[in-house]
Amino acid sequence: METILKVENLNVSYGRHRVLNDIAFDIKKGDYVGIVGPNGSGKSTLVKTLLGLIPADSGKIHFGNGLELARHKIGYLPQVAITTDSLFPAKVREIVEMGLLVQKKFPKILHKEDKTKVNRILDELSISDLKEEKIGQLSGGQQQRVLLARAMVGEPEILILDEPTSALDPKIRSEFYQMIQSLNQKRQVTILLVSHDIGSIGQYTNKMLYLDQRLVFFGDYKDFCHSNDMTDYFGFETQHKMCWQHGAHDHNHSHVKLKTSTSSVEDVNTDQSLKVVGGEKV
């Protein structure tokens, strides 16, 4: 499978504070990657750097398949996207059309084939009946589907989602994850999903990228669950729970290279926490 995104020795700072240290990984076309880690670990910073919204201090980001020349082929659903303003005038159709208008040069005019794309994605996400509704009058789950449609209408190669379910209740959250999984499987869209909810995304993603300012782990769940280094880092019970939720809970350990950070690591699905100092748990 071809590499669609390659990150090499990426370092990012806010002022004098280094947020990301020496990050390196390769994403293959069709991957569905969960980006997880504790608060302040650099997850959103990584996403914004990939999108070109903030500069890197050093390192390289390569997009394969010509994507470095076509940033519109990267769909993005930001962290804070839901509006509670019931008077917000934009209709669902207009919101989704914006995903195509941003790709066009002046004059920005939608053609018949563009409207066909809009109708197709609305139908695929089961919101075609909401086409003429104002987005401010929709539920949180419906709004997220609309904004996902806007991100997908341009038929991106990569879809990046930053905490897309943080404002949704558990049932709607699960439905949203299933919808993303369907897009990944049917369209072969490469997905990068940022979340603090390791347990939920572990049911749907096929790879995990765990950040704590440094890259703690990147790979598939089989490698994670078979890794003695990850057992040492997280503790057996936390590792076992994460693997059980993914359905990869056989513990035939094998060695996987580990990079550690000196900051705290919190497992949001348990009440356990640990700190790593110089590679040792304390």
NUSETI-200635 format. One record per residue (C-alpha): residue number from 0; residue in three letters; x, y, z. Coordinates in steps of 0.02 Angstrom, whole numbers, plus 50000, padded with zeros to 5 digits. Layout:
residues N
   num   residuo       X       Y       Z
   NUM       ALA       X       Y       Z
...
This chain:
residues 282
   num   residuo       X       Y       Z
     0       MET   50000   50000   50000
     1       GLU   50068   50171   49952
     2       THR   50122   50298   50083
     3       ILE   50003   50446   50080
     4       LEU   50080   50546   50224
     5       LYS   50258   50542   50290
     6       VAL   50315   50644   50441
     7       GLU   50501   50657   50477
     8       ASN   50582   50726   50637
     9       LEU   50443   50853   50667
    10       ASN   50470   50982   50804
    11       VAL   50340   51114   50849
    12       SER   50341   51249   50984
    13       TYR   50227   51383   51053
    14       GLY   50348   51522   51098
    15       ARG   50486   51441   51200
    16       HIS   50380   51291   51247
    17       ARG   50414   51137   51141
    18       VAL   50251   51045   51110
    19       LEU   50304   50908   50988
    20       ASN   50474   50826   50994
    21       ASP   50551   50728   50850
    22       ILE   50388   50654   50783
    23       ALA   50406   50530   50640
    24       PHE   50279   50410   50561
    25       ASP   50210   50349   50394
    26       ILE   50025   50337   50351
    27       LYS   49971   50216   50214
    28       LYS   49826   50246   50096
    29       GLY   49667   50176   50175
    30       ASP   49732   50181   50354
    31       TYR   49611   50228   50493
    32       VAL   49721   50300   50629
    33       GLY   49666   50349   50804
    34       ILE   49775   50490   50874
    35       VAL   49765   50481   51063
    36       GLY   49855   50544   51217
    37       PRO   49828   50645   51376
    38       ASN   49777   50828   51380
    39       GLY   49920   50938   51324
    40       SER   50006   50796   51231
    41       GLY   50008   50890   51065
    42       LYS   49867   50801   50971
    43       SER   49782   50958   50905
    44       THR   49951   51040   50875
    45       LEU   50000   50894   50764
    46       VAL   49840   50910   50664
    47       LYS   49859   51098   50640
    48       THR   50040   51075   50586
    49       LEU   49989   50942   50458
    50       LEU   49858   51062   50390
    51       GLY   49984   51204   50377
    52       LEU   49890   51310   50505
    53       ILE   50043   51328   50618
    54       PRO   50227   51318   50568
    55       ALA   50349   51184   50622
    56       ASP   50517   51228   50699
    57       SER   50599   51090   50598
    58       GLY   50562   50925   50513
    59       LYS   50470   50877   50355
    60       ILE   50291   50833   50306
    61       HIS   50269   50743   50141
    62       PHE   50100   50708   50062
    63       GLY   50102   50567   49936
    64       ASN   49996   50549   49779
    65       GLY   50025   50733   49733
    66       LEU   49933   50797   49887
    67       GLU   50069   50925   49922
    68       LEU   50001   51014   49767
    69       ALA   49818   50990   49810
    70       ARG   49779   51033   49991
    71       HIS   49593   51033   49949
    72       LYS   49609   50844   49942
    73       ILE   49624   50847   50132
    74       GLY   49457   50857   50222
    75       TYR   49453   50932   50398
    76       LEU   49324   50930   50536
    77       PRO   49383   51045   50678
    78       GLN   49361   51021   50864
    79       VAL   49232   51158   50895
    80       ALA   49108   51150   50754
    81       ILE   48932   51143   50828
    82       THR   48826   51301   50838
    83       THR   48690   51327   50967
    84       ASP   48622   51481   50878
    85       SER   48451   51429   50814
    86       LEU   48443   51588   50708
    87       PHE   48604   51550   50614
    88       PRO   48538   51575   50437
    89       ALA   48638   51450   50333
    90       LYS   48546   51299   50266
    91       VAL   48618   51124   50265
    92       ARG   48636   51127   50076
    93       GLU   48731   51292   50083
    94       ILE   48850   51229   50218
    95       VAL   48893   51075   50116
    96       GLU   48913   51176   49956
    97       MET   49047   51279   50043
    98       GLY   49156   51123   50039
    99       LEU   49158   51138   49849
   100       LEU   49163   51328   49835
   101       VAL   49329   51339   49929
   102       GLN   49409   51234   49790
   103       LYS   49354   51350   49650
   104       LYS   49440   51500   49577
   105       PHE   49347   51664   49547
   106       PRO   49206   51671   49499
   107       LYS   49151   51539   49623
   108       ILE   49002   51460   49536
   109       LEU   48925   51289   49567
   110       HIS   48881   51185   49415
   111       LYS   48762   51040   49389
   112       GLU   48895   50909   49432
   113       ASP   48933   51002   49595
   114       LYS   48752   50993   49649
   115       THR   48753   50808   49607
   116       LYS   48903   50786   49724
   117       VAL   48811   50879   49862
   118       ASN   48655   50772   49844
   119       ARG   48759   50613   49840
   120       ILE   48852   50647   50003
   121       LEU   48693   50705   50090
   122       ASP   48612   50541   50041
   123       GLU   48763   50438   50092
   124       LEU   48762   50516   50267
   125       SER   48571   50499   50280
   126       ILE   48535   50685   50294
   127       SER   48459   50722   50124
   128       ASP   48293   50758   50209
   129       LEU   48377   50901   50304
   130       LYS   48443   50988   50147
   131       GLU   48337   51145   50165
   132       GLU   48342   51153   50356
   133       LYS   48442   51287   50447
   134       ILE   48594   51210   50531
   135       GLY   48564   51303   50694
   136       GLN   48399   51211   50716
   137       LEU   48477   51037   50705
   138       SER   48534   50924   50846
   139       GLY   48719   50906   50884
   140       GLY   48728   50738   50797
   141       GLN   48640   50806   50642
   142       GLN   48757   50957   50637
   143       GLN   48909   50845   50642
   144       ARG   48842   50745   50495
   145       VAL   48819   50906   50398
   146       LEU   48995   50965   50436
   147       LEU   49062   50793   50392
   148       ALA   48969   50806   50227
   149       ARG   49054   50975   50196
   150       ALA   49224   50895   50229
   151       MET   49186   50746   50116
   152       VAL   49095   50828   49970
   153       GLY   49260   50872   49884
   154       GLU   49307   50687   49886
   155       PRO   49466   50706   49991
   156       GLU   49604   50577   49997
   157       ILE   49633   50610   50182
   158       LEU   49503   50656   50314
   159       ILE   49565   50733   50477
   160       LEU   49446   50746   50625
   161       ASP   49494   50837   50786
   162       GLU   49388   50777   50934
   163       PRO   49230   50770   50826
   164       THR   49121   50683   50957
   165       SER   49165   50781   51114
   166       ALA   48993   50866   51119
   167       LEU   48892   50711   51074
   168       ASP   48805   50587   51188
   169       PRO   48869   50406   51189
   170       LYS   48738   50335   51070
   171       ILE   48762   50472   50939
   172       ARG   48950   50460   50964
   173       SER   48948   50274   50923
   174       GLU   48842   50305   50767
   175       PHE   48963   50440   50711
   176       TYR   49113   50324   50732
   177       GLN   49024   50191   50630
   178       MET   48990   50318   50493
   179       ILE   49174   50365   50484
   180       GLN   49221   50182   50478
   181       SER   49102   50157   50332
   182       LEU   49181   50302   50236
   183       ASN   49352   50224   50267
   184       GLN   49300   50052   50206
   185       LYS   49188   50099   50059
   186       ARG   49285   50248   49991
   187       GLN   49459   50199   50051
   188       VAL   49477   50372   50127
   189       THR   49627   50383   50243
   190       ILE   49564   50439   50415
   191       LEU   49660   50528   50554
   192       LEU   49545   50539   50705
   193       VAL   49600   50636   50859
   194       SER   49516   50582   51021
   195       HIS   49543   50562   51207
   196       ASP   49421   50415   51204
   197       ILE   49541   50269   51178
   198       GLY   49410   50137   51216
   199       SER   49283   50194   51087
   200       ILE   49398   50230   50942
   201       GLY   49490   50067   50974
   202       GLN   49335   49977   50913
   203       TYR   49344   50059   50742
   204       THR   49522   50115   50699
   205       ASN   49654   49995   50635
   206       LYS   49806   50090   50700
   207       MET   49848   50192   50853
   208       LEU   49961   50343   50865
   209       TYR   49991   50383   51049
   210       LEU   50068   50553   51084
   211       ASP   50137   50628   51241
   212       GLN   50237   50768   51162
   213       ARG   50345   50628   51093
   214       LEU   50286   50479   50993
   215       VAL   50251   50345   51122
   216       PHE   50179   50217   51000
   217       PHE   50126   50204   50819
   218       GLY   50067   50044   50739
   219       ASP   49925   49920   50734
   220       TYR   49839   49853   50889
   221       LYS   49917   49682   50873
   222       ASP   50090   49757   50894
   223       PHE   50029   49866   51037
   224       CYS   49948   49721   51128
   225       HIS   50099   49607   51104
   226       SER   50226   49736   51160
   227       ASN   50320   49715   51325
   228       ASP   50373   49898   51310
   229       MET   50191   49952   51308
   230       THR   50156   49842   51459
   231       ASP   50298   49930   51550
   232       TYR   50236   50101   51493
   233       PHE   50050   50086   51528
   234       GLY   50043   49944   51653
   235       PHE   49967   49775   51614
   236       GLU   49789   49816   51668
   237       THR   49776   49976   51564
   238       GLN   49856   49894   51413
   239       HIS   49744   49743   51429
   240       LYS   49588   49851   51440
   241       MET   49637   49950   51285
   242       CYS   49669   49787   51190
   243       TRP   49507   49708   51251
   244       GLN   49406   49856   51188
   245       HIS   49488   49837   51019
   246       GLY   49463   49649   51020
   247       ALA   49651   49612   51014
   248       HIS   49679   49548   51189
   249       ASP   49795   49401   51164
   250       HIS   49957   49436   51258
   251       ASN   50095   49347   51164
   252       HIS   50220   49487   51190
   253       SER   50348   49540   51061
   254       HIS   50470   49685   51060
   255       VAL   50415   49854   50988
   256       LYS   50526   50007   50995
   257       LEU   50468   50137   51124
   258       LYS   50498   50322   51138
   259       THR   50453   50395   51307
   260       SER   50410   50566   51375
   261       THR   50437   50642   51545
   262       SER   50259   50706   51557
   263       SER   50110   50620   51637
   264       VAL   50008   50489   51546
   265       GLU   49825   50471   51594
   266       ASP   49709   50333   51539
   267       VAL   49540   50415   51520
   268       ASN   49451   50248   51525
   269       THR   49518   50198   51695
   270       ASP   49558   50290   51855
   271       GLN   49739   50236   51842
   272       SER   49880   50355   51795
   273       LEU   50067   50339   51783
   274       LYS   50217   50447   51754
   275       VAL   50371   50403   51654
   276       VAL   50535   50482   51704
   277       GLY   50688   50433   51604
   278       GLY   50597   50280   51540
   279       GLU   50550   50217   51715
   280       LYS   50376   50213   51792
   281       VAL   50361   50309   51956
